[in-house]
Amino acid sequence: MTGAAFSSQELTMTKLALYVPLKAKPGKEGDVADFLRSALPLVQQEPGTLTWYAIEEGAGQYAIFDTFETEADRQAHLDGKVAAALMEKAGDLFSEPPQIHKLTLLAAK
């Protein structure tokens, strides 16, 4: 953007994300949805987690998508209470171990 001033939004653009697809064990769909909803207050205590979404993608298919400005913020989230609870409940709730995908965002609004 030659010759144009950058807005404060552009200067603090979200740069990093996590995407964690989750597949509920048969009969555990309600428990997975409840678990994801219960994680929101924990994530709200993380100043470095800019956005956090718990998603139902389809029957028995869920995901978590969250964004961060720095790698330190992303790592703090991965070392935090939600990630620990996710791994603790994995064997009971999910038919496959959670796969954590680290993403780099190219553009965001």
C-alpha contacts under 8 A as a table, 3 or more apart, distances in Angstrom:
res1	aa1	res2	aa2	distance
1	M	4	A	5.62
1	M	5	A	7.94
6	F	10	E	6.13
6	F	11	L	6.71
7	S	10	E	5.27
7	S	11	L	6.50
8	S	11	L	5.06
8	S	12	T	6.39
9	Q	12	T	5.42
9	Q	13	M	6.09
10	E	13	M	5.11
12	T	69	E	7.35
13	M	69	E	7.04
13	M	108	A	7.02
14	T	50	L	7.79
14	T	67	T	6.51
14	T	68	F	5.83
14	T	69	E	4.95
14	T	105	L	7.16
14	T	108	A	6.84
15	K	67	T	7.44
15	K	68	F	6.33
15	K	69	E	5.23
15	K	70	T	7.08
15	K	104	T	6.00
15	K	105	L	5.11
15	K	106	L	7.24
16	L	67	T	5.64
16	L	68	F	5.09
16	L	69	E	6.06
16	L	70	T	6.83
16	L	71	E	7.26
16	L	74	R	7.47
16	L	102	K	7.56
16	L	103	L	5.86
16	L	104	T	4.68
16	L	105	L	5.56
17	A	65	F	7.01
17	A	66	D	5.43
17	A	67	T	4.20
17	A	68	F	5.93
17	A	74	R	7.53
17	A	102	K	6.08
17	A	103	L	4.96
17	A	104	T	6.17
17	A	105	L	6.81
18	L	64	I	7.58
18	L	65	F	5.55
18	L	66	D	5.38
18	L	67	T	6.54
18	L	74	R	7.97
18	L	100	I	6.72
18	L	101	H	5.57
18	L	102	K	4.84
18	L	103	L	5.77
19	Y	63	A	6.98
19	Y	64	I	5.74
19	Y	65	F	4.64
19	Y	66	D	6.90
19	Y	100	I	6.14
19	Y	101	H	5.10
19	Y	102	K	6.69
19	Y	103	L	7.29
20	V	63	A	5.29
20	V	64	I	5.04
20	V	65	F	6.52
20	V	98	P	6.47
20	V	99	Q	5.72
20	V	100	I	4.83
20	V	101	H	6.11
21	P	61	Q	7.44
21	P	62	Y	5.96
21	P	63	A	4.18
21	P	64	I	6.55
21	P	98	P	6.63
21	P	99	Q	6.55
21	P	100	I	7.64
22	L	61	Q	5.99
22	L	62	Y	4.89
22	L	63	A	5.25
22	L	64	I	7.91
22	L	94	F	6.70
22	L	96	E	7.49
22	L	97	P	7.92
22	L	98	P	5.87
22	L	99	Q	7.78
23	K	60	G	5.83
23	K	61	Q	4.86
23	K	62	Y	6.18
23	K	94	F	5.44
23	K	95	S	5.82
23	K	96	E	6.40
24	A	27	G	7.89
24	A	28	K	5.84
24	A	29	E	5.54
24	A	32	V	6.53
24	A	60	G	5.08
24	A	61	Q	6.41
24	A	62	Y	7.50
24	A	93	L	5.79
24	A	94	F	4.42
24	A	95	S	5.73
25	K	28	K	5.32
25	K	29	E	7.05
25	K	60	G	7.51
25	K	92	D	7.92
25	K	93	L	5.76
25	K	94	F	4.94
25	K	95	S	4.66
26	P	29	E	6.92
26	P	60	G	7.48
26	P	95	S	7.97
27	G	30	G	7.61
28	K	31	D	5.14
28	K	32	V	6.19
28	K	93	L	5.97
28	K	94	F	7.91
29	E	32	V	5.16
29	E	33	A	6.30
29	E	60	G	5.64
30	G	33	A	5.13
30	G	34	D	6.10
31	D	34	D	5.04
31	D	35	F	6.00
31	D	93	L	7.16
32	V	35	F	5.01
32	V	36	L	6.18
32	V	93	L	6.29
33	A	36	L	5.21
33	A	37	R	6.24
33	A	56	E	7.93
34	D	37	R	5.14
34	D	38	S	6.09
35	F	38	S	5.09
35	F	39	A	6.43
36	L	39	A	5.28
36	L	40	L	7.22
36	L	54	A	6.07
37	R	40	L	5.81
37	R	54	A	7.33
38	S	41	P	6.84
39	A	42	L	5.40
39	A	43	V	6.42
39	A	82	V	6.15
40	L	43	V	5.17
40	L	44	Q	6.14
41	P	44	Q	5.06
41	P	45	Q	6.74
42	L	45	Q	5.46
42	L	46	E	7.24
42	L	81	K	6.88
42	L	82	V	6.58
43	V	46	E	5.30
43	V	49	T	7.11
43	V	52	W	7.39
43	V	82	V	6.99
44	Q	47	P	7.32
44	Q	49	T	7.92
46	E	49	T	5.57
46	E	77	H	7.25
47	P	50	L	7.13
48	G	68	F	6.23
48	G	69	E	7.28
48	G	70	T	7.99
48	G	73	D	4.77
48	G	74	R	7.30
48	G	76	A	7.77
48	G	77	H	7.70
49	T	52	W	6.98
49	T	66	D	6.97
49	T	67	T	6.10
49	T	68	F	5.36
49	T	73	D	6.62
49	T	74	R	7.16
49	T	77	H	6.93
50	L	66	D	7.31
50	L	67	T	5.49
50	L	68	F	5.44
50	L	69	E	7.46
51	T	66	D	5.25
51	T	67	T	5.22
51	T	68	F	7.43
52	W	64	I	7.22
52	W	65	F	5.85
52	W	66	D	4.17
52	W	67	T	6.67
53	Y	64	I	5.61
53	Y	65	F	5.12
53	Y	66	D	6.04
54	A	62	Y	7.41
54	A	63	A	5.98
54	A	64	I	4.72
54	A	65	F	6.70
55	I	62	Y	5.42
55	I	63	A	5.04
55	I	64	I	6.07
55	I	65	F	7.74
56	E	59	A	7.83
56	E	60	G	7.85
56	E	61	Q	6.06
56	E	62	Y	4.40
56	E	63	A	6.52
57	E	60	G	7.96
57	E	61	Q	5.23
57	E	62	Y	5.29
57	E	63	A	7.04
58	G	61	Q	5.02
58	G	62	Y	7.11
67	T	74	R	7.73
68	F	71	E	7.43
68	F	73	D	6.05
68	F	74	R	5.78
69	E	73	D	6.83
69	E	74	R	7.88
70	T	73	D	5.21
70	T	74	R	6.45
71	E	74	R	4.99
71	E	75	Q	6.03
72	A	75	Q	5.07
72	A	76	A	6.04
73	D	76	A	5.07
73	D	77	H	6.37
74	R	77	H	5.19
74	R	78	L	6.35
75	Q	78	L	4.91
75	Q	79	D	6.10
76	A	79	D	5.03
76	A	80	G	6.00
77	H	80	G	4.88
77	H	81	K	7.86
77	H	82	V	7.65
77	H	83	A	7.15
78	L	82	V	7.91
78	L	83	A	5.55
79	D	83	A	6.62
79	D	84	A	7.23
80	G	83	A	5.76
80	G	84	A	6.38
81	K	84	A	5.07
81	K	85	A	6.07
82	V	85	A	5.11
82	V	86	L	6.04
83	A	86	L	4.97
83	A	87	M	6.28
84	A	87	M	5.31
84	A	88	E	6.10
85	A	88	E	4.90
85	A	89	K	6.09
86	L	89	K	5.36
86	L	90	A	5.91
87	M	90	A	5.01
87	M	91	G	7.92
87	M	98	P	7.64
88	E	91	G	7.39
89	K	92	D	5.43
89	K	93	L	5.99
89	K	94	F	7.93
90	A	93	L	5.42
90	A	94	F	5.33
90	A	96	E	7.89
90	A	97	P	6.23
90	A	98	P	7.09
91	G	94	F	6.02
91	G	95	S	7.50
91	G	97	P	7.42
94	F	97	P	6.63
94	F	98	P	7.71
105	L	108	A	7.13
